[in-house]
Amino acid sequence: MNYWLMKSEPDVFSYDDLVKKGSEHWDGVRNYTARNNMRAMKKGDKALFYHSNIGKAVIGIITIVKEAYQDPTTDEIAWVCVDVAPKEN
């Protein structure tokens, strides 16, 4: 099992948003290093959910529940997303 750091701006998508949904795809990543890390993520891996810009803190632990697949927010095949679910606060 690997451990990752995944960040989101809480005014865009917060840890509370993820808890309410139960699981969600982590999409919209347009950074090559982050994309490569997402390709390496395996089902069951854990990640720290980091609120960036506002709060600047690790808010919870999430689990990768689906490995990398085509990001639905773009037609460019270079970009992927993974599905995540909250693990614990």
Buried (B, 14 or more C-beta within 10 A) or exposed (E): EEEBEBBBEBEEBBBEEBBEEEEBBBBBBEEEEBBEBBEEBEEEBBBBBBBEEEBEEBBBBBBBBBBBEBBEEBEEEEBBBBBBBBEEE
